[in-house]
Amino acid sequence: MKTKILVLAIALLFSLNIKAQGMPTYDNTNFVSLIKQLVESGKQTAQMIKSVKFLKDAKESVEKVSSVVQQLRAVQEIAQNNQRLINVMQNDLQDILNSPYIKPEEVTRVAQSFDAIVQNSLDAVDFMGEILSSDNLKMTDAERAEVLKEKELESKEMVSNIQTKTKRYKDIISFRKMQDKVNNRETEY
């Protein structure tokens, strides 16, 4: 009976079509490939870190250059405004003061009002030179640019102020000239 059971068990096993997995194997190629990928990933990460540092340095350099350009533009605008003031002083003020329609007592007042604007302009130029050349003020580029921007606005204000005064005095001269013509016209035709 034992043989019958043994034969029956063997037949049963073969009829079930059971497949054995066998002993597990270790594949070194997958492990080596994984290590290579990790090393390559590390290299790429190191390269990305270098790129980020380079871009950060480049950004700082661009910001510094941008700040210097802003300062230069402000200085340039102040210089142009001061040149306008000088032109007004050389041309228009001389015409106003030499006009026969400006009274002698007004000459001093006109000259003083223009002189105050020009003196303020010269003080601004001196201060600007001190800001740009002195490290004693311990200003950052941004603070320096902000102060220069304020001085630029003051400079524009001075130009506007002097143009307004010039126009007003020219209008006074024009009015007095017209008044003189009306008062001294010939009445007999």
Secondary structure by P-SEA (a helix, b strand, c coil): caaaaaaaaaaaaaaaccccccbbbbbaaaaaaaaaaaaaaaaaaaaaaaaaaaaaaaaaaaaaaaaaaaaaaaaaaaaaaaaaaaaaaacaaaaaaacccccccaaaaaaaaaaaaaaaaaaaaaaaaaaaccccccccaaaaaaaaaaaaaaaaaaaaaaaaaaaaaaaaaaaaaaaaaaacccccc
